[in-house]
Amino acid sequence: MSGPRVFRLIQPVDDIEAAVAFYGRVLGDAGERIALNRHYFTCGGVVLACVQPPDPEPRPRKDPRIVYLAVDDVDETYRRVRAAGPRWIDDAIETQFWGERSFYADDPSGNPLCFVQEDTLYLGGPVG
């Protein structure tokens, strides 16, 4: 390994059971319960850890954190996310000016997510 790599993302959730149902359906994998308030899903070598804090923690209304997930089929993912019952979801999949084909949604706890078509990922550099 030549440098640091992301291996785990903590996703704070209001209700661990609702989060497990949502992410299990979206990711097509039941994941693994690690503790009473912690459930792990493996996403391409990165662990998405849904964690329900022991006591409610105040969070700002506009949370700048967004988990970006690369997917093989953004159209199918959009259907699965909509069916899983997100708190909010874009009206449609869009192509951004930098070329990514994606959509945004909030999980049941209001955590922002962006699902991006794998073969359109923008990883930096000149646009166009």
N, CA, C and O atoms as CSV, one atom per row, in Angstrom:
chain,resi,resn,atom,element,x,y,z
A,1,MET,N,N,0.857,-1.180,0.000
A,1,MET,CA,C,0.000,0.000,0.000
A,1,MET,C,C,0.894,1.231,0.000
A,1,MET,O,O,1.807,1.333,0.819
A,2,SER,N,N,0.641,2.170,-0.914
A,2,SER,CA,C,1.488,3.352,-1.042
A,2,SER,C,C,0.992,4.544,-0.233
A,2,SER,O,O,1.730,5.518,-0.082
A,3,GLY,N,N,-0.200,4.504,0.279
A,3,GLY,CA,C,-0.725,5.618,1.058
A,3,GLY,C,C,-2.018,5.227,1.741
A,3,GLY,O,O,-2.499,4.104,1.585
A,4,PRO,N,N,-2.578,6.150,2.493
A,4,PRO,CA,C,-3.827,5.847,3.177
A,4,PRO,C,C,-4.947,5.513,2.188
A,4,PRO,O,O,-4.957,6.002,1.059
A,5,ARG,N,N,-5.869,4.693,2.618
A,5,ARG,CA,C,-7.054,4.386,1.814
A,5,ARG,C,C,-8.262,4.351,2.738
A,5,ARG,O,O,-8.150,3.970,3.903
A,6,VAL,N,N,-9.364,4.730,2.239
A,6,VAL,CA,C,-10.598,4.664,3.016
A,6,VAL,C,C,-10.997,3.199,3.137
A,6,VAL,O,O,-11.058,2.487,2.135
A,7,PHE,N,N,-11.269,2.746,4.361
A,7,PHE,CA,C,-11.706,1.363,4.532
A,7,PHE,C,C,-13.004,1.253,5.311
A,7,PHE,O,O,-13.623,0.189,5.326
A,8,ARG,N,N,-13.433,2.343,5.968
A,8,ARG,CA,C,-14.693,2.308,6.715
A,8,ARG,C,C,-15.298,3.700,6.749
A,8,ARG,O,O,-14.595,4.689,6.957
A,9,LEU,N,N,-16.594,3.771,6.545
A,9,LEU,CA,C,-17.348,5.011,6.685
A,9,LEU,C,C,-18.398,4.791,7.753
A,9,LEU,O,O,-19.141,3.810,7.706
A,10,ILE,N,N,-18.464,5.695,8.714
A,10,ILE,CA,C,-19.471,5.603,9.766
A,10,ILE,C,C,-20.692,6.415,9.327
A,10,ILE,O,O,-20.581,7.598,9.003
A,11,GLN,N,N,-21.837,5.774,9.322
A,11,GLN,CA,C,-23.092,6.424,8.958
A,11,GLN,C,C,-23.962,6.460,10.207
A,11,GLN,O,O,-24.560,5.444,10.562
A,12,PRO,N,N,-24.050,7.627,10.898
A,12,PRO,CA,C,-24.904,7.695,12.080
A,12,PRO,C,C,-26.372,7.555,11.684
A,12,PRO,O,O,-26.829,8.187,10.732
A,13,VAL,N,N,-27.099,6.730,12.415
A,13,VAL,CA,C,-28.505,6.481,12.087
A,13,VAL,C,C,-29.373,6.691,13.319
A,13,VAL,O,O,-28.918,6.522,14.450
A,14,ASP,N,N,-30.624,7.060,13.087
A,14,ASP,CA,C,-31.576,7.271,14.180
A,14,ASP,C,C,-32.161,5.959,14.686
A,14,ASP,O,O,-32.467,5.826,15.871
A,15,ASP,N,N,-32.314,4.990,13.783
A,15,ASP,CA,C,-32.958,3.710,14.101
A,15,ASP,C,C,-32.186,2.613,13.384
A,15,ASP,O,O,-32.267,2.501,12.161
A,16,ILE,N,N,-31.439,1.803,14.126
A,16,ILE,CA,C,-30.583,0.786,13.517
A,16,ILE,C,C,-31.387,-0.214,12.695
A,16,ILE,O,O,-30.927,-0.653,11.640
A,17,GLU,N,N,-32.576,-0.580,13.157
A,17,GLU,CA,C,-33.386,-1.563,12.426
A,17,GLU,C,C,-33.864,-0.995,11.092
A,17,GLU,O,O,-33.839,-1.698,10.082
A,18,ALA,N,N,-34.298,0.261,11.071
A,18,ALA,CA,C,-34.729,0.896,9.816
A,18,ALA,C,C,-33.543,1.029,8.860
A,18,ALA,O,O,-33.687,0.829,7.654
A,19,ALA,N,N,-32.374,1.365,9.402
A,19,ALA,CA,C,-31.174,1.496,8.575
A,19,ALA,C,C,-30.779,0.153,7.966
A,19,ALA,O,O,-30.448,0.083,6.782
A,20,VAL,N,N,-30.809,-0.912,8.765
A,20,VAL,CA,C,-30.451,-2.245,8.269
A,20,VAL,C,C,-31.412,-2.672,7.166
A,20,VAL,O,O,-30.983,-3.209,6.145
A,21,ALA,N,N,-32.700,-2.439,7.361
A,21,ALA,CA,C,-33.685,-2.792,6.329
A,21,ALA,C,C,-33.433,-2.002,5.051
A,21,ALA,O,O,-33.465,-2.568,3.958
A,22,PHE,N,N,-33.184,-0.703,5.176
A,22,PHE,CA,C,-32.948,0.158,4.015
A,22,PHE,C,C,-31.678,-0.250,3.271
A,22,PHE,O,O,-31.726,-0.544,2.077
A,23,TYR,N,N,-30.540,-0.268,3.972
A,23,TYR,CA,C,-29.275,-0.573,3.308
A,23,TYR,C,C,-29.217,-2.017,2.827
A,23,TYR,O,O,-28.626,-2.289,1.781
A,24,GLY,N,N,-29.813,-2.941,3.561
A,24,GLY,CA,C,-29.852,-4.323,3.106
A,24,GLY,C,C,-30.578,-4.452,1.780
A,24,GLY,O,O,-30.154,-5.194,0.895
A,25,ARG,N,N,-31.665,-3.729,1.655
A,25,ARG,CA,C,-32.429,-3.782,0.406
A,25,ARG,C,C,-31.698,-3.058,-0.727
A,25,ARG,O,O,-31.644,-3.557,-1.851
A,26,VAL,N,N,-31.137,-1.888,-0.432
A,26,VAL,CA,C,-30.424,-1.119,-1.454
A,26,VAL,C,C,-29.186,-1.865,-1.935
A,26,VAL,O,O,-28.933,-1.929,-3.138
A,27,LEU,N,N,-28.411,-2.430,-1.010
A,27,LEU,CA,C,-27.151,-3.077,-1.363
A,27,LEU,C,C,-27.318,-4.541,-1.763
A,27,LEU,O,O,-26.382,-5.154,-2.276
A,28,GLY,N,N,-28.507,-5.104,-1.530
A,28,GLY,CA,C,-28.739,-6.505,-1.880
A,28,GLY,C,C,-27.935,-7.469,-1.024
A,28,GLY,O,O,-27.566,-8.552,-1.477
A,29,ASP,N,N,-27.661,-7.069,0.225
A,29,ASP,CA,C,-26.842,-7.866,1.130
A,29,ASP,C,C,-27.300,-7.582,2.560
A,29,ASP,O,O,-27.512,-6.425,2.924
A,30,ALA,N,N,-27.451,-8.609,3.354
A,30,ALA,CA,C,-27.930,-8.438,4.724
A,30,ALA,C,C,-26.898,-7.796,5.644
A,30,ALA,O,O,-27.258,-7.291,6.707
A,31,GLY,N,N,-25.638,-7.805,5.262
A,31,GLY,CA,C,-24.609,-7.234,6.117
A,31,GLY,C,C,-24.399,-8.084,7.356
A,31,GLY,O,O,-24.789,-9.250,7.396
A,32,GLU,N,N,-23.766,-7.478,8.387
A,32,GLU,CA,C,-23.433,-8.222,9.594
A,32,GLU,C,C,-23.613,-7.333,10.822
A,32,GLU,O,O,-23.071,-6.229,10.879
A,33,ARG,N,N,-24.381,-7.818,11.812
A,33,ARG,CA,C,-24.555,-7.092,13.069
A,33,ARG,C,C,-23.287,-7.281,13.888
A,33,ARG,O,O,-22.901,-8.408,14.197
A,34,ILE,N,N,-22.643,-6.174,14.239
A,34,ILE,CA,C,-21.396,-6.201,14.994
A,34,ILE,C,C,-21.661,-5.986,16.484
A,34,ILE,O,O,-21.005,-6.585,17.335
A,35,ALA,N,N,-22.616,-5.137,16.780
A,35,ALA,CA,C,-23.015,-4.850,18.163
A,35,ALA,C,C,-24.486,-4.459,18.117
A,35,ALA,O,O,-25.053,-4.294,17.037
A,36,LEU,N,N,-25.097,-4.311,19.272
A,36,LEU,CA,C,-26.514,-3.974,19.341
A,36,LEU,C,C,-26.852,-2.735,18.504
A,36,LEU,O,O,-27.917,-2.669,17.891
A,37,ASN,N,N,-25.949,-1.763,18.482
A,37,ASN,CA,C,-26.217,-0.504,17.784
A,37,ASN,C,C,-25.325,-0.310,16.557
A,37,ASN,O,O,-25.199,0.816,16.075
A,38,ARG,N,N,-24.698,-1.383,16.035
A,38,ARG,CA,C,-23.734,-1.255,14.938
A,38,ARG,C,C,-23.913,-2.403,13.952
A,38,ARG,O,O,-23.945,-3.570,14.339
A,39,HIS,N,N,-24.031,-2.053,12.659
A,39,HIS,CA,C,-24.230,-3.052,11.607
A,39,HIS,C,C,-23.331,-2.690,10.438
A,39,HIS,O,O,-23.323,-1.542,9.993
A,40,TYR,N,N,-22.570,-3.665,9.932
A,40,TYR,CA,C,-21.608,-3.422,8.851
A,40,TYR,C,C,-22.093,-4.004,7.534
A,40,TYR,O,O,-22.640,-5.106,7.479
A,41,PHE,N,N,-21.877,-3.230,6.471
A,41,PHE,CA,C,-22.088,-3.675,5.096
A,41,PHE,C,C,-20.768,-3.476,4.360
A,41,PHE,O,O,-20.139,-2.428,4.506
A,42,THR,N,N,-20.335,-4.458,3.573
A,42,THR,CA,C,-19.114,-4.315,2.796
A,42,THR,C,C,-19.476,-3.874,1.391
A,42,THR,O,O,-20.280,-4.510,0.710
A,43,CYS,N,N,-18.871,-2.774,0.970
A,43,CYS,CA,C,-19.140,-2.194,-0.351
A,43,CYS,C,C,-17.812,-2.050,-1.088
A,43,CYS,O,O,-17.105,-1.057,-0.914
A,44,GLY,N,N,-17.474,-3.042,-1.910
A,44,GLY,CA,C,-16.261,-2.962,-2.697
A,44,GLY,C,C,-15.004,-2.745,-1.881
A,44,GLY,O,O,-14.145,-1.956,-2.275
A,45,GLY,N,N,-14.876,-3.421,-0.763
A,45,GLY,CA,C,-13.685,-3.294,0.061
A,45,GLY,C,C,-13.758,-2.195,1.105
A,45,GLY,O,O,-12.844,-2.062,1.919
A,46,VAL,N,N,-14.814,-1.410,1.103
A,46,VAL,CA,C,-15.008,-0.374,2.108
A,46,VAL,C,C,-16.210,-0.783,2.962
A,46,VAL,O,O,-17.245,-1.194,2.438
A,47,VAL,N,N,-16.060,-0.666,4.277
A,47,VAL,CA,C,-17.152,-1.011,5.180
A,47,VAL,C,C,-18.018,0.225,5.413
A,47,VAL,O,O,-17.522,1.283,5.802
A,48,LEU,N,N,-19.304,0.076,5.173
A,48,LEU,CA,C,-20.283,1.097,5.533
A,48,LEU,C,C,-20.847,0.656,6.880
A,48,LEU,O,O,-21.581,-0.329,6.961
A,49,ALA,N,N,-20.501,1.389,7.932
A,49,ALA,CA,C,-20.896,1.032,9.291
A,49,ALA,C,C,-22.054,1.913,9.731
A,49,ALA,O,O,-21.877,3.107,9.975
A,50,CYS,N,N,-23.230,1.328,9.832
A,50,CYS,CA,C,-24.396,2.051,10.349
A,50,CYS,C,C,-24.337,1.961,11.869
A,50,CYS,O,O,-24.300,0.866,12.430
A,51,VAL,N,N,-24.327,3.115,12.534
A,51,VAL,CA,C,-24.187,3.157,13.982
A,51,VAL,C,C,-25.266,4.052,14.569
A,51,VAL,O,O,-25.395,5.218,14.197
A,52,GLN,N,N,-26.037,3.493,15.488
A,52,GLN,CA,C,-27.027,4.276,16.225
A,52,GLN,C,C,-26.382,4.713,17.528
A,52,GLN,O,O,-26.102,3.877,18.388
A,53,PRO,N,N,-26.136,6.029,17.692
A,53,PRO,CA,C,-25.510,6.497,18.932
A,53,PRO,C,C,-26.362,6.108,20.139
A,53,PRO,O,O,-27.587,6.039,20.040
A,54,PRO,N,N,-25.708,5.851,21.292
A,54,PRO,CA,C,-26.458,5.461,22.484
A,54,PRO,C,C,-27.450,6.525,22.927
A,54,PRO,O,O,-28.550,6.192,23.370
A,55,ASP,N,N,-27.091,7.776,22.819
A,55,ASP,CA,C,-27.986,8.884,23.130
A,55,ASP,C,C,-28.125,9.739,21.888
A,55,ASP,O,O,-27.160,9.898,21.141
A,56,PRO,N,N,-29.307,10.295,21.651
A,56,PRO,CA,C,-29.453,11.147,20.463
A,56,PRO,C,C,-28.425,12.281,20.491
A,56,PRO,O,O,-28.278,12.992,21.485
A,57,GLU,N,N,-27.718,12.424,19.361
A,57,GLU,CA,C,-26.744,13.496,19.215
A,57,GLU,C,C,-27.326,14.550,18.285
A,57,GLU,O,O,-27.834,14.217,17.215
A,58,PRO,N,N,-27.258,15.810,18.678
A,58,PRO,CA,C,-27.763,16.833,17.764
A,58,PRO,C,C,-26.900,16.901,16.520
A,58,PRO,O,O,-25.672,16.847,16.596
A,59,ARG,N,N,-27.558,17.021,15.367
A,59,ARG,CA,C,-26.849,17.154,14.100
A,59,ARG,C,C,-27.367,18.398,13.396
A,59,ARG,O,O,-28.535,18.758,13.544
A,60,PRO,N,N,-26.510,19.050,12.639
A,60,PRO,CA,C,-26.988,20.224,11.907
A,60,PRO,C,C,-28.033,19.825,10.864
A,60,PRO,O,O,-28.008,18.710,10.343
A,61,ARG,N,N,-28.947,20.743,10.567
A,61,ARG,CA,C,-29.995,20.461,9.581
A,61,ARG,C,C,-29.401,20.122,8.225
A,61,ARG,O,O,-29.838,19.169,7.580
A,62,LYS,N,N,-28.427,20.875,7.790
A,62,LYS,CA,C,-27.766,20.616,6.512
A,62,LYS,C,C,-26.441,19.932,6.800
A,62,LYS,O,O,-25.498,20.575,7.261
A,63,ASP,N,N,-26.361,18.659,6.538
A,63,ASP,CA,C,-25.162,17.885,6.813
A,63,ASP,C,C,-24.319,17.825,5.549
A,63,ASP,O,O,-24.775,17.292,4.538
A,64,PRO,N,N,-23.092,18.361,5.581
A,64,PRO,CA,C,-22.281,18.377,4.370
A,64,PRO,C,C,-21.701,17.014,4.004
A,64,PRO,O,O,-21.155,16.859,2.912
A,65,ARG,N,N,-21.805,16.024,4.889
A,65,ARG,CA,C,-21.259,14.704,4.569
A,65,ARG,C,C,-22.141,14.013,3.551
A,65,ARG,O,O,-23.362,13.974,3.704
A,66,ILE,N,N,-21.537,13.473,2.526
A,66,ILE,CA,C,-22.257,12.668,1.547
A,66,ILE,C,C,-21.418,11.423,1.311
A,66,ILE,O,O,-20.216,11.523,1.064
A,67,VAL,N,N,-22.035,10.258,1.382
A,67,VAL,CA,C,-21.358,9.021,1.029
A,67,VAL,C,C,-21.610,8.786,-0.453
A,67,VAL,O,O,-22.755,8.682,-0.893
A,68,TYR,N,N,-20.523,8.705,-1.217
A,68,TYR,CA,C,-20.612,8.458,-2.655
A,68,TYR,C,C,-20.365,6.982,-2.914
A,68,TYR,O,O,-19.339,6.435,-2.509
A,69,LEU,N,N,-21.312,6.337,-3.590
A,69,LEU,CA,C,-21.227,4.914,-3.873
A,69,LEU,C,C,-21.217,4.682,-5.380
A,69,LEU,O,O,-22.156,5.066,-6.077
A,70,ALA,N,N,-20.161,4.055,-5.879
A,70,ALA,CA,C,-20.090,3.687,-7.292
A,70,ALA,C,C,-20.903,2.415,-7.495
A,70,ALA,O,O,-20.795,1.474,-6.708
A,71,VAL,N,N,-21.720,2.383,-8.550
A,71,VAL,CA,C,-22.573,1.221,-8.822
A,71,VAL,C,C,-22.455,0.822,-10.287
A,71,VAL,O,O,-22.194,1.661,-11.149
A,72,ASP,N,N,-22.649,-0.471,-10.562
A,72,ASP,CA,C,-22.577,-0.970,-11.935
A,72,ASP,C,C,-23.763,-0.529,-12.781
A,72,ASP,O,O,-23.615,-0.281,-13.978
A,73,ASP,N,N,-24.943,-0.429,-12.164
A,73,ASP,CA,C,-26.167,-0.105,-12.900
A,73,ASP,C,C,-26.960,0.926,-12.107
A,73,ASP,O,O,-27.728,0.575,-11.211
A,74,VAL,N,N,-26.769,2.203,-12.441
A,74,VAL,CA,C,-27.409,3.278,-11.676
A,74,VAL,C,C,-28.930,3.260,-11.846
A,74,VAL,O,O,-29.654,3.680,-10.943
A,75,ASP,N,N,-29.419,2.781,-12.988
A,75,ASP,CA,C,-30.871,2.719,-13.201
A,75,ASP,C,C,-31.512,1.707,-12.248
A,75,ASP,O,O,-32.520,2.001,-11.606
A,76,GLU,N,N,-30.918,0.515,-12.162
A,76,GLU,CA,C,-31.438,-0.515,-11.264
A,76,GLU,C,C,-31.289,-0.063,-9.808
A,76,GLU,O,O,-32.178,-0.302,-8.990
A,77,THR,N,N,-30.187,0.579,-9.489
A,77,THR,CA,C,-29.967,1.075,-8.126
A,77,THR,C,C,-31.023,2.108,-7.773
A,77,THR,O,O,-31.535,2.106,-6.653
A,78,TYR,N,N,-31.356,2.985,-8.699
A,78,TYR,CA,C,-32.389,3.995,-8.456
A,78,TYR,C,C,-33.713,3.317,-8.102
A,78,TYR,O,O,-34.397,3.731,-7.166
A,79,ARG,N,N,-34.068,2.279,-8.851
A,79,ARG,CA,C,-35.320,1.549,-8.566
A,79,ARG,C,C,-35.271,0.912,-7.173
A,79,ARG,O,O,-36.249,0.968,-6.429
A,80,ARG,N,N,-34.130,0.306,-6.823
A,80,ARG,CA,C,-34.004,-0.351,-5.509
A,80,ARG,C,C,-34.061,0.661,-4.372
A,80,ARG,O,O,-34.702,0.415,-3.351
A,81,VAL,N,N,-33.391,1.799,-4.546
A,81,VAL,CA,C,-33.404,2.818,-3.494
A,81,VAL,C,C,-34.818,3.356,-3.314
A,81,VAL,O,O,-35.290,3.482,-2.184
A,82,ARG,N,N,-35.498,3.672,-4.406
A,82,ARG,CA,C,-36.875,4.174,-4.316
A,82,ARG,C,C,-37.760,3.158,-3.600
A,82,ARG,O,O,-38.571,3.534,-2.754
A,83,ALA,N,N,-37.612,1.872,-3.931
A,83,ALA,CA,C,-38.430,0.815,-3.322
A,83,ALA,C,C,-38.087,0.600,-1.851
A,83,ALA,O,O,-38.932,0.144,-1.081
A,84,ALA,N,N,-36.854,0.923,-1.452
A,84,ALA,CA,C,-36.423,0.708,-0.070
A,84,ALA,C,C,-36.978,1.751,0.894
A,84,ALA,O,O,-36.879,1.574,2.108
A,85,GLY,N,N,-37.560,2.838,0.378
A,85,GLY,CA,C,-38.176,3.837,1.243
A,85,GLY,C,C,-37.231,4.882,1.782
A,85,GLY,O,O,-37.122,5.038,2.998
A,86,PRO,N,N,-36.537,5.611,0.909
A,86,PRO,CA,C,-35.657,6.666,1.395
A,86,PRO,C,C,-36.464,7.819,1.990
A,86,PRO,O,O,-37.650,7.970,1.695
A,87,ARG,N,N,-35.827,8.616,2.814
A,87,ARG,CA,C,-36.490,9.816,3.337
A,87,ARG,C,C,-36.742,10.799,2.192
A,87,ARG,O,O,-37.773,11.471,2.149
A,88,TRP,N,N,-35.777,10.871,1.260
A,88,TRP,CA,C,-35.885,11.765,0.111
A,88,TRP,C,C,-35.070,11.162,-1.023
A,88,TRP,O,O,-34.073,10.484,-0.773
A,89,ILE,N,N,-35.482,11.400,-2.276
A,89,ILE,CA,C,-34.728,10.924,-3.436
A,89,ILE,C,C,-34.936,11.903,-4.590
A,89,ILE,O,O,-36.010,12.486,-4.733
A,90,ASP,N,N,-33.890,12.080,-5.417
A,90,ASP,CA,C,-34.010,12.904,-6.622
A,90,ASP,C,C,-35.171,12.404,-7.475
A,90,ASP,O,O,-35.537,11.229,-7.425
A,91,ASP,N,N,-35.742,13.314,-8.257
A,91,ASP,CA,C,-36.829,12.937,-9.156
A,91,ASP,C,C,-36.348,12.041,-10.293
A,91,ASP,O,O,-37.127,11.269,-10.852
A,92,ALA,N,N,-35.057,12.146,-10.636
A,92,ALA,CA,C,-34.529,11.373,-11.762
A,92,ALA,C,C,-33.009,11.275,-11.654
A,92,ALA,O,O,-32.377,12.007,-10.893
A,93,ILE,N,N,-32.445,10.365,-12.423
A,93,ILE,CA,C,-30.993,10.257,-12.564
A,93,ILE,C,C,-30.563,11.363,-13.515
A,93,ILE,O,O,-31.223,11.618,-14.522
A,94,GLU,N,N,-29.451,12.020,-13.189
A,94,GLU,CA,C,-28.961,13.113,-14.036
A,94,GLU,C,C,-27.506,12.876,-14.413
A,94,GLU,O,O,-26.783,12.159,-13.722
A,95,THR,N,N,-27.087,13.486,-15.513
A,95,THR,CA,C,-25.682,13.494,-15.892
A,95,THR,C,C,-25.131,14.868,-15.556
A,95,THR,O,O,-25.594,15.884,-16.075
A,96,GLN,N,N,-24.132,14.884,-14.677
A,96,GLN,CA,C,-23.528,16.138,-14.238
A,96,GLN,C,C,-22.616,16.696,-15.347
A,96,GLN,O,O,-22.222,15.959,-16.252
A,97,PHE,N,N,-22.289,17.970,-15.279
A,97,PHE,CA,C,-21.473,18.561,-16.331
A,97,PHE,C,C,-20.073,17.936,-16.396
A,97,PHE,O,O,-19.411,18.030,-17.430
A,98,TRP,N,N,-19.613,17.301,-15.312
A,98,TRP,CA,C,-18.303,16.650,-15.311
A,98,TRP,C,C,-18.406,15.205,-15.789
A,98,TRP,O,O,-17.414,14.476,-15.794
A,99,GLY,N,N,-19.613,14.791,-16.193
A,99,GLY,CA,C,-19.794,13.489,-16.836
A,99,GLY,C,C,-20.370,12.384,-15.985
A,99,GLY,O,O,-20.748,11.342,-16.521
A,100,GLU,N,N,-20.452,12.566,-14.682
A,100,GLU,CA,C,-21.007,11.503,-13.843
A,100,GLU,C,C,-22.512,11.390,-14.024
A,100,GLU,O,O,-23.225,12.394,-14.052
A,101,ARG,N,N,-22.982,10.164,-14.147
A,101,ARG,CA,C,-24.415,9.864,-14.187
A,101,ARG,C,C,-24.787,9.398,-12.794
A,101,ARG,O,O,-24.292,8.372,-12.327
A,102,SER,N,N,-25.673,10.156,-12.116
A,102,SER,CA,C,-25.885,9.898,-10.697
A,102,SER,C,C,-27.243,10.379,-10.223
A,102,SER,O,O,-27.985,11.050,-10.940
A,103,PHE,N,N,-27.541,10.003,-8.960
A,103,PHE,CA,C,-28.698,10.561,-8.262
A,103,PHE,C,C,-28.375,10.622,-6.780
A,103,PHE,O,O,-27.504,9.907,-6.283
A,104,TYR,N,N,-29.100,11.496,-6.085
A,104,TYR,CA,C,-28.935,11.684,-4.648
A,104,TYR,C,C,-30.187,11.184,-3.933
A,104,TYR,O,O,-31.294,11.238,-4.467
A,105,ALA,N,N,-29.980,10.697,-2.707
A,105,ALA,CA,C,-31.086,10.259,-1.863
A,105,ALA,C,C,-30.647,10.399,-0.410
A,105,ALA,O,O,-29.453,10.450,-0.116
A,106,ASP,N,N,-31.613,10.460,0.488
A,106,ASP,CA,C,-31.342,10.433,1.923
A,106,ASP,C,C,-31.853,9.109,2.475
A,106,ASP,O,O,-32.949,8.665,2.132
A,107,ASP,N,N,-31.052,8.483,3.331
A,107,ASP,CA,C,-31.514,7.248,3.966
A,107,ASP,C,C,-32.611,7.595,4.979
A,107,ASP,O,O,-32.914,8.774,5.157
A,108,PRO,N,N,-33.215,6.600,5.649
A,108,PRO,CA,C,-34.310,6.899,6.578
A,108,PRO,C,C,-33.931,7.821,7.733
A,108,PRO,O,O,-34.810,8.433,8.339
A,109,SER,N,N,-32.633,7.935,8.053
A,109,SER,CA,C,-32.189,8.841,9.111
A,109,SER,C,C,-31.807,10.218,8.577
A,109,SER,O,O,-31.409,11.088,9.350
A,110,GLY,N,N,-31.925,10.427,7.263
A,110,GLY,CA,C,-31.600,11.715,6.669
A,110,GLY,C,C,-30.153,11.858,6.234
A,110,GLY,O,O,-29.729,12.955,5.870
A,111,ASN,N,N,-29.380,10.771,6.262
A,111,ASN,CA,C,-27.987,10.834,5.804
A,111,ASN,C,C,-27.946,10.906,4.284
A,111,ASN,O,O,-28.601,10.109,3.613
A,112,PRO,N,N,-27.179,11.856,3.724
A,112,PRO,CA,C,-27.148,12.019,2.270
A,112,PRO,C,C,-26.267,10.983,1.588
A,112,PRO,O,O,-25.174,10.663,2.055
A,113,LEU,N,N,-26.766,10.473,0.479
A,113,LEU,CA,C,-26.070,9.481,-0.329
A,113,LEU,C,C,-26.066,9.933,-1.779
A,113,LEU,O,O,-26.990,10.612,-2.226
A,114,CYS,N,N,-25.025,9.557,-2.516
A,114,CYS,CA,C,-25.005,9.776,-3.962
A,114,CYS,C,C,-24.572,8.469,-4.611
A,114,CYS,O,O,-23.539,7.905,-4.249
A,115,PHE,N,N,-25.355,7.991,-5.562
A,115,PHE,CA,C,-25.062,6.763,-6.290
A,115,PHE,C,C,-24.617,7.152,-7.694
A,115,PHE,O,O,-25.339,7.849,-8.408
A,116,VAL,N,N,-23.411,6.695,-8.097
A,116,VAL,CA,C,-22.799,7.113,-9.356
A,116,VAL,C,C,-22.516,5.893,-10.224
A,116,VAL,O,O,-21.982,4.892,-9.746
A,117,GLN,N,N,-22.877,5.979,-11.502
A,117,GLN,CA,C,-22.586,4.919,-12.473
A,117,GLN,C,C,-21.077,4.729,-12.549
A,117,GLN,O,O,-20.342,5.674,-12.835
A,118,GLU,N,N,-20.610,3.497,-12.290
A,118,GLU,CA,C,-19.180,3.172,-12.208
A,118,GLU,C,C,-18.371,3.695,-13.394
A,118,GLU,O,O,-17.311,4.292,-13.206
A,119,ASP,N,N,-18.859,3.478,-14.597
A,119,ASP,CA,C,-18.052,3.850,-15.761
A,119,ASP,C,C,-18.111,5.345,-16.091
A,119,ASP,O,O,-17.595,5.773,-17.123
A,120,THR,N,N,-18.740,6.143,-15.215
A,120,THR,CA,C,-18.760,7.599,-15.416
A,120,THR,C,C,-18.088,8.345,-14.260
A,120,THR,O,O,-18.150,9.573,-14.209
A,121,LEU,N,N,-17.438,7.617,-13.320
A,121,LEU,CA,C,-16.826,8.255,-12.152
A,121,LEU,C,C,-15.852,9.351,-12.564
A,121,LEU,O,O,-15.035,9.165,-13.466
A,122,TYR,N,N,-15.949,10.494,-11.893
A,122,TYR,CA,C,-14.985,11.566,-12.065
A,122,TYR,C,C,-14.050,11.527,-10.877
A,122,TYR,O,O,-14.482,11.694,-9.737
A,123,LEU,N,N,-12.768,11.308,-11.134
A,123,LEU,CA,C,-11.794,11.167,-10.063
A,123,LEU,C,C,-10.790,12.305,-10.040
A,123,LEU,O,O,-9.740,12.194,-9.407
A,124,GLY,N,N,-11.102,13.402,-10.727
A,124,GLY,CA,C,-10.216,14.559,-10.765
A,124,GLY,C,C,-9.661,14.775,-12.162
A,124,GLY,O,O,-9.803,13.926,-13.043
A,125,GLY,N,N,-9.036,15.906,-12.348
A,125,GLY,CA,C,-8.449,16.242,-13.640
A,125,GLY,C,C,-9.363,17.121,-14.460
A,125,GLY,O,O,-10.449,17.485,-14.009
A,126,PRO,N,N,-8.934,17.465,-15.663
A,126,PRO,CA,C,-9.711,18.361,-16.522
A,126,PRO,C,C,-11.071,17.771,-16.894
A,126,PRO,O,O,-11.202,16.563,-17.088
A,127,VAL,N,N,-12.062,18.620,-16.987
A,127,VAL,CA,C,-13.406,18.209,-17.392
A,127,VAL,C,C,-13.545,18.484,-18.876
A,127,VAL,O,O,-13.162,19.548,-19.363
A,128,GLY,N,N,-14.106,17.499,-19.598
A,128,GLY,CA,C,-14.401,17.712,-21.006
A,128,GLY,C,C,-13.336,17.265,-21.844
A,128,GLY,O,O,-13.426,17.372,-23.067
